[in-house]
Every structure is written in C-alpha cells, then in structure tokens.
Amino acid sequence: MGMESFKQRLSEYAVLTENTLQQYLPEETEDVVTEAMRYSLLAGGKRLRCALALEFCLALGGNKEDVLPFSCALEMVHAYSLIHDDLPCMDDDDMRRGKPSCHIAFGEANALLAGDGLLTKAFEVMAQQSKIPPERTVLAVGVLAQAIGHHGMIGGQRMDLQNEGKEVGIEVIEQTNRLKTGALIIAAAQLGCIAAGADSKMTELAKKYAEQIGLAFQITDDILDCTSSAEVLGKPIGSDAENHKTTYVSVYGLEKAMSIAAEEIQKAKDALNQMGMQERSPFLYDMADYILSRKN
C-alpha cells in the first residue's frame, strides 16, 4: 500500500469516526459536562483503535456500518481514559494533544464527570446499534468491558501507579503495558472480528497481531518521552523520568528498546501472514510499520 496511501486511509477512517462521534454527542450549550466530553472526544488524534476495528471488519467481509458504533465506543473509552490519566491524582499532566488537559480547561470535578460520561456513553452506543445480530453485540459489550476493567486497562493503570519510584522487573513493566495500553488495542481488533462474524481462529490471530503492535506502541511511547519535544508530541515529555518510572528505555536503553519494538512488529506481521492478509489488507501491515516509525 505504501505509507502515504496508509496515512490517507487512516485519515479517512478518522474523519468517518469524527463525523459519527459528532452525531452521537451533539453540542449542548447549557451543559458543561457535555462540553467537556466533546472537548476531549473531538480533540483529534490518530484514531488508531477505530481504524483497527474498521479495517479488520472490512478485511473479514463486514461493512463499515456493522462496526462503526463499536469503533466510536472505542474512541469514547479511549478519551475517558486520557481524561482520567491526566488528573492530578494520576499522571498529573497539564497538556493533551497540544491543548490544556480536560481538568485544566473545565476543573477536576467536571473532568471526572466527563470521563465517566464518555465511559457510559460508549456502552449506550454499542447497545443501541442494530446492524448486526444481537448476540454479536452482547459478545462485543463483554469483550470491551473486560478489556477496560480491573483486570484490563484499569488494572494496568493501577500497576503503573504502583511502579512509580520502584525498581521493578521487566516482566512487571511488560504486564503493565499489555494491560494499560495493549488491552484496548486488542479489544479493537476483536470488535472488528466480532462485527464481521469471523471465526475463532481468525479472531485469535487478530488478537495476536494487536497484542504485538500494542506492546510496540507502548515501547515507542517510552522512546518518544525521552527523545521528542512537547510541541511535536502534544503533551509534556520527560514525565517517565520525573515520576521515576521503570520503562523499556530505562532498563534497556534507547537502541535496545527500539530493537525490541521492531521484533514485536515482525511478530504482528507473522500473525497477519497466517490470516492470509497479504492481499486483503496491506493497511494492517503498514499500520505496524507506522507504529514503529511514528513521531507522536
């Protein structure tokens, strides 16, 4: 496909999702919590998770309309997690995507409510869709709930907080990353498969692909926190060192961390090969390369 074509397709998926999110969460001028929800949800971003769900669904024989509610729900959950992640009681970051974080713009209480609102709205959107059989929707709701719960994304955030200021092993760091960052990426691939009605073998391989790119995504995040700038990244840099976090970079150094990320990307491509995706979805191969080479 090539990187330029990939970025064009990624942009098209992002615009489709953004337009649909606008419909799910229209402006309400008298409601500060809705305003805060929209502020974070519609702040742009790469929309990688929604693209992953859309692409897997299309590559496995589904339609955009089948999976679009699920991809929008993913973005709502992701936006909620970022709002809460930035709060003073968590990572205490004042910037997100080049703008003041939600709690800086609207206050901590409204930011907390906005995050809660987006989380619950996500499941409302999923439950109300009617394009696919109800049993697939029930399965999808369960997959997303498990991925972001106390044994998924929230569990990863808990581990991340516990790791601060401690010397922890790389096994702990890897498990933290798999939960905090990887769980939602894996869920995106699963939701695309569920919407398309894919069989268990294809779904397991899709999960394997997503698991590997999710780990590579977190490793490159660690690298960018050391090497990028706040202007390019759209958020403060150096927070890992400031919070005394053990990361792939602090354990292995930049060069080895990049090498590990590259190994994970190759494993992801191997999973795609087993799915026979060479012709069906060059986009997924390019997404793997993009994650390895991204600048923000």
N, C-alpha and C positions, 0 to 999 in steps of 0.2 A: 504493500500500500504506500509506503514512504511516510516520513514524519510530517510533511506538510499536509498530505491528504488525511493523515490521522488527526492532526490538530483541527482541520476543517470539520471532520466528522464529530470530534469531541465538542467543538463549538456548537454544532447543530444540535447535538443532544442537550447541551447546556441551555440553549435558547428554548428548545421544546419544553424542558423541565421548568425553566424560569417562567414561561408563559402559563404553564399549567399551575404552578405554585401560586401565581397571582390570582388565578380563579378560585383556588382552594382557600386562599386567605386574603380576601379583598380588604381594602382600606376602610377603617372605621375611625373617623376623625375625633370622636369623643372618648376613645378607649386607649389609654396609654399602654396597656399591656399588649394589645393587638399591634400598636405602633412599634413597640419594642420587638415583638415577634417578627414582624415584617422587616425591621431594621437588620436583624441578624440573618433571617432566612433568605432575603433577597439582596444580600451584600455581594453577590457574585461568587467567585471561586471556580475551581476546575470542574466540579460536579463529577468527579471520577466514579463515585459509587453509583450514581444514577446511570451513568454511561455503561458501567459494567453490567448492571441489571438489564438495561435495554439491549445491549449487544448480545448477551447470552440468550435472551429470549428470541431475538430475531435470528440468530445463528442456528437455533434449535427448532425453528419452524413456527414460532409465535409471531404475534403482531405487537406493534408499539402500544396500541390501546389496551392490550392484555396486561402489560406490566407497568404502564405509566403511573397508576396510583401507587404501586409499590415503590417505584423509583422516587416519587415525590415524598413518600413516607420516609424513605431513607434519608433524604435531604433534611426533612424536619427533625429527625432524630439526630443527625449529624450537627445541625445548627444548635439544637438544645445542648448537646454535649460540649460544644465550644463555648456557649454562654456560661455554663457551669464551670468549665475548665478554667476560664479566665477569672473567676471570682477570687476575691482576696483570701478566702479560706482554702482555695485550691492552688492554682499556679500563680495567681495574683498578677495577671498581665493586663496592661492598660490599652494595648493595641490589638486589633484583629483585622486582617485583610486591609491594612492601611488606614483604618478608621478607629476612633475610640471604641473600646470594648463595650458591650451592651450595658454593663453596670456603671461604666463611666458616663455613658450618654443618658441613662434613664434611672440610675440609682440601683443599689443592690437588691432591694425588695422587688422592684419591677422586673429586674433581670432574672431573678429567681423564678418569679411567676411566668415570665416569658418562656423560660426554658421548660417549665412544667407544662405550659400551654402547648408548646410545639410537640412535646413528647406525647401528650394525649391526643392532639390533633392527628398525629401520624396514624394512630390505630383507628381513629374515626374514619379517615380517608380509606384505609385498607378495607375496613369492614363494610363500607358503603359501595365498593366497586361491584359491578355486575357483569363484567365482560367474560369472566372465566367461571367454571363450576365452583359452587360454594365450598366444596371440600378442599380445593386448592387454596382458597382464601384462608380457611381455617388453618391449614398447614403453614401458609406463609406468615400469618399472625404469630403462630407459635415459634417459628424459626427466628423472626425478628425479636420477639420478646426474650427468648433465651439468649440471643446474641448480645443483647444490651443489658442484661440483668446482672445480678451479683456474682454470677459465675462467668460473665462475659465482660462487656465493656466497663461496667461499673466496678467489677472485680479488678480489672486492670488498673483503673484509676486508684482504687484502694491500695493496690500493691505499689503503684508509682509513688504515692504519698509515704508509704512505709519505707520505701527505699531511700528517701532523701536523707543525706548525711550519714549513710551507712556504707560499709564495704560489703557489697552483695555479689554473689557469683553470677557468671554469665548465664547460667540456667535460669536464675530468677529474672534477670533482665529480659531474656528471650520470652519467658512465660508472660511477663508484664506486657511486652509489646504485642504478643499474639492476642491477648485479651483487649488491651486498651485501644489499639489501632486495628489489629487484624480481624477481630470478631465482626465488626460492621462491614468490612470489605468482603469477608467470606459470606456474610448474610446477603450482600448484594448479588453475588454470583448465584447463590441458592434461589433467591427470589426470581431471578431471570429464568432459571431452570424450571421452577415450580409453575410460573406463568405460562411457559411453553409446554408443560406436560412432559418434561424429559424423564427418562427412566433413571433408576438409582445409580447405575454405572456412570452415566454421563454427569449426573449431579455430583457424585463423589470426586470425579476428575476435575470438575469445575471448582469445587471446594479446595482441592489441592492446588490448583492454579492460583486461586485467590489467597490462600494461606501464604504461598511463597511471595507473591507480589506485596502482600500486606506487611510481611517481615521486611522486605526490601524497602518499602515505603518508610517504615519507621527508622531503619538504619540511615537512609538518605536524609530524613528529618534531623537525626543526630548530627550528621555531617554538616548540613546547612546551618544548624545552630552555631557551629564553630566557624564556618567559612563564609557565610553570606552576610548581607547587611540588612538592617531593619527596613530600608527603603525597598529593597528587592523582595524580601521575604514577606513584608506586610505585617510583621509583628516583631516584638523585641527579640534580639539574639543574645546568646550567652546565658540564657536562663538555666540551662542544664548545669553549667559550671557554678553559677551563682547559688543554685539550690543544692549543690554538692551531690548531683545525681550521677550514679554509675550508668554509663551508656556504652554502646559498642565502641565509640570513639575513645572514651576514657580507658577502656580495657585494652583495645587492640591498636589504637592509633588510627589516623585517617586512612592510610593506604590499605591496611588490612581490613578495616571496616568496609571500604569500597569493594574490596575483593569478595568479601562475604556476601554483600548485596548482589554482586554480579552472579555468584553461584546460585543464589535464591531465584534470580530471574531466569537462569537456564533451567532450573527445575520446573519453573512455571511453564516455560515453553515446551518442556518434555511432556507435561500433562496435556497441553493443547494438542501435541502430536498424537497422543493416544486417543484423543477425542476426534481426530481427523479434521482439525480446524484449519489446516493449511490453506484450503481454498475457500472455506465457508466464512472465515473471519480473520483476515490479515490484521484487522483493527486490534484484536486482543494481543497479538504478537507485538505490535507497535506500542500498545499500552505498557507492556512490560519494559520495553526499551525506554519509553518516555519516563517511567518512574525512576529508572536508573540514572537518567541524564537531566532530570528536572532541576530548575534553578530556584523554584519557590513552591 
